[in-house]
Amino acid sequence: MTDEIHKLYTTEIREKKAAATGVHHKKGRRGLVGAMITPADLAGKEYKSPGTLQEFHVDDLVSRLESSPILKTLILDRMDDQYRQYRQATEQTLDLLTDILAESLKRFEKEAESLRQRIACLENSQRTDSLSLNKPPYPVPLNWNPNKRIRWGSTPEEIKAAVFRQLQRLQANGNPICVETIKSEVPGMLRWLYGEKAVFNGLKGLQQEYRRQMERYSSADDYDQVEMQ
């Protein structure tokens, strides 16, 4: 702002000095112009030619403002224009920031809603999987007699099917599938896990095949439900 005031100050002084000097013997298209009487001819000591200007000082500015209301008005108008421009730029910047924040908040809400839906789907699928794992792959008779002899079958497929039915019965009664449970509940099953007649690769192999069998049964059951609908 100081540079602009200095520019206005020097411009006003230069214009006044140029006007006070006047035009002497200016050559025009039709020849020389006669001598022109100017204020510089009447009082030359009070006027100087527009040459080197004095340095700008605050005292000079104060005295110039007191003696020249036009310069004061120009400076105030310039300051008002600058303030209006600054206010307009500030308002535009704040409006832009508000729009950006609002758009970012909308995107965040959409992403959060999408994440909530995914989490709900995962929870539902996990709940469905847990229910399907607890569902018996084979029908379990309600009138089970622990003293009744188990028919294991003669082929590996028949033996595995009988073992799976016994495992499902144990799960339905809340017993975990482990060696201790098999020893106490179904001791005859151990020969199909270990030894020469084994059809499973130990307890771990039994659990793996049983899990695959339950998954196949669950998939087939879901397919039947879709067909019925």
Secondary structure in CASP SS format (residue, H / E / C, confidence):
PFRMAT SS
TARGET T0000
AUTHOR 0000-0000-0000
METHOD secondary structure of the structure
MODEL  1
M C 1.00
T H 1.00
D H 1.00
E H 1.00
I H 1.00
H H 1.00
K H 1.00
L H 1.00
Y H 1.00
T H 1.00
T H 1.00
E H 1.00
I H 1.00
R H 1.00
E H 1.00
K H 1.00
K H 1.00
A H 1.00
A H 1.00
A H 1.00
T H 1.00
G C 1.00
V C 1.00
H C 1.00
H C 1.00
K C 1.00
K E 1.00
G E 1.00
R C 1.00
R C 1.00
G E 1.00
L E 1.00
V C 1.00
G C 1.00
A C 1.00
M C 1.00
I C 1.00
T C 1.00
P H 1.00
A H 1.00
D H 1.00
L H 1.00
A C 1.00
G H 1.00
K H 1.00
E H 1.00
Y C 1.00
K C 1.00
S C 1.00
P C 1.00
G C 1.00
T C 1.00
L C 1.00
Q C 1.00
E C 1.00
F C 1.00
H C 1.00
V H 1.00
D H 1.00
D H 1.00
L H 1.00
V H 1.00
S H 1.00
R H 1.00
L H 1.00
E H 1.00
S H 1.00
S C 1.00
P H 1.00
I H 1.00
L H 1.00
K H 1.00
T H 1.00
L H 1.00
I H 1.00
L H 1.00
D H 1.00
R H 1.00
M H 1.00
D H 1.00
D H 1.00
Q H 1.00
Y H 1.00
R H 1.00
Q H 1.00
Y H 1.00
R H 1.00
Q H 1.00
A H 1.00
T H 1.00
E H 1.00
Q H 1.00
T H 1.00
L H 1.00
D H 1.00
L H 1.00
L H 1.00
T H 1.00
D H 1.00
I H 1.00
L H 1.00
A H 1.00
E H 1.00
S H 1.00
L H 1.00
K H 1.00
R H 1.00
F H 1.00
E H 1.00
K H 1.00
E H 1.00
A H 1.00
E H 1.00
S H 1.00
L H 1.00
R H 1.00
Q H 1.00
R H 1.00
I H 1.00
A H 1.00
C H 1.00
L H 1.00
E H 1.00
N H 1.00
S H 1.00
Q H 1.00
R H 1.00
T H 1.00
D H 1.00
S H 1.00
L H 1.00
S H 1.00
L H 1.00
N H 1.00
K C 1.00
P C 1.00
P C 1.00
Y C 1.00
P C 1.00
V C 1.00
P C 1.00
L C 1.00
N C 1.00
W C 1.00
N C 1.00
P C 1.00
N C 1.00
K C 1.00
R C 1.00
I C 1.00
R C 1.00
W C 1.00
G C 1.00
S C 1.00
T C 1.00
P H 1.00
E H 1.00
E H 1.00
I H 1.00
K H 1.00
A H 1.00
A H 1.00
V H 1.00
F H 1.00
R H 1.00
Q H 1.00
L H 1.00
Q H 1.00
R H 1.00
L H 1.00
Q H 1.00
A H 1.00
N C 1.00
G C 1.00
N C 1.00
P C 1.00
I C 1.00
C C 1.00
V H 1.00
E H 1.00
T H 1.00
I H 1.00
K H 1.00
S H 1.00
E H 1.00
V C 1.00
P H 1.00
G H 1.00
M H 1.00
L H 1.00
R H 1.00
W H 1.00
L C 1.00
Y C 1.00
G C 1.00
E C 1.00
K C 1.00
A C 1.00
V C 1.00
F C 1.00
N C 1.00
G H 1.00
L H 1.00
K H 1.00
G H 1.00
L H 1.00
Q H 1.00
Q H 1.00
E H 1.00
Y H 1.00
R H 1.00
R H 1.00
Q H 1.00
M H 1.00
E H 1.00
R H 1.00
Y H 1.00
S H 1.00
S H 1.00
A H 1.00
D H 1.00
D H 1.00
Y H 1.00
D H 1.00
Q H 1.00
V H 1.00
E H 1.00
M H 1.00
Q C 1.00
END
